[in-house]
């Protein structure tokens, strides 16, 4: 349970970081936080079986701020859960 909640905290940190990075792009000494990229399947793969259609696709956007916030949130979440004895 603790591991799952730590992963949830890390994902929340990544989401926060994806908003914070571009926000600091205009600040000269913090513009490096917005450096990142995108990867995944640009056009999803579609499997049409006539009675059902299944679409497969995966796309991910990452920047430095997202990675840093994910690490920070995971460490903080782990400590919070340890103190709560979850």
C-alpha positions as CSV (number, residue, x, y, z in Angstrom):
1,X,0.0,0.0,0.0
2,X,2.8,2.4,0.9
3,X,4.6,1.8,-2.4
4,X,1.4,2.5,-4.4
5,X,0.8,5.7,-2.5
6,X,4.4,6.8,-3.1
7,X,3.9,6.3,-6.8
8,X,0.7,8.4,-6.6
9,X,2.7,11.1,-4.9
10,X,5.3,10.9,-7.6
11,X,2.7,11.2,-10.4
12,X,1.2,14.2,-8.7
13,X,4.7,15.8,-8.5
14,X,5.1,15.1,-12.2
15,X,1.8,16.9,-13.0
16,X,2.8,19.9,-10.8
17,X,6.2,20.0,-12.4
18,X,4.7,20.0,-15.9
19,X,2.8,23.2,-15.0
20,X,5.7,24.8,-13.1
21,X,8.3,24.3,-15.7
22,X,6.7,26.4,-18.5
23,X,5.7,29.0,-15.9
24,X,9.3,29.7,-15.1
25,X,10.4,29.8,-18.8
26,X,10.4,33.6,-18.8
27,X,12.7,33.8,-15.8
28,X,16.3,33.8,-17.0
29,X,17.9,31.7,-14.3
30,X,15.0,29.2,-14.1
31,X,14.4,28.7,-17.8
32,X,16.3,25.4,-17.7
33,X,13.3,23.9,-15.8
34,X,11.2,23.9,-19.0
35,X,13.7,21.8,-21.0
36,X,12.0,18.6,-21.9
37,X,10.5,16.5,-24.6
38,X,7.7,14.3,-25.7
39,X,7.7,10.6,-26.8
40,X,5.2,7.9,-27.7
41,X,3.0,6.8,-30.5
42,X,1.9,9.9,-32.4
43,X,-0.9,8.0,-34.4
44,X,-2.7,5.5,-32.3
45,X,-3.0,1.9,-33.5
46,X,-6.6,0.9,-34.2
47,X,-7.8,-2.7,-34.2
48,X,-11.3,-2.9,-35.8
49,X,-13.0,-6.2,-35.2
50,X,-16.4,-5.1,-36.7
51,X,-18.3,-5.6,-33.4
52,X,-15.6,-3.8,-31.3
53,X,-12.9,-1.2,-32.0
54,X,-9.8,-1.1,-29.8
55,X,-7.4,1.8,-29.9
56,X,-3.8,1.5,-28.6
57,X,-1.7,4.5,-27.9
58,X,0.8,6.0,-25.4
59,X,2.2,9.5,-25.2
60,X,4.3,11.1,-22.5
61,X,5.5,14.7,-21.9
62,X,8.5,15.2,-19.6
63,X,10.5,18.2,-18.5
64,X,13.2,18.8,-15.9
65,X,10.8,20.4,-13.4
66,X,8.5,17.4,-13.7
67,X,11.2,15.0,-12.9
68,X,12.5,17.1,-9.9
69,X,9.0,17.6,-8.5
70,X,8.2,13.8,-8.9
71,X,11.3,13.0,-6.9
72,X,10.5,15.6,-4.2
73,X,6.9,14.6,-3.9
74,X,7.8,10.9,-3.8
75,X,10.3,11.5,-1.0
76,X,7.9,13.7,0.9
77,X,5.0,11.3,0.4
78,X,7.2,8.4,1.7
79,X,8.1,10.3,4.8
80,X,4.4,11.4,5.4
81,X,3.3,7.8,5.1
82,X,6.1,6.6,7.4
83,X,5.0,9.1,10.0
84,X,1.3,8.1,9.7
85,X,2.4,4.4,9.9
86,X,0.6,3.4,6.7
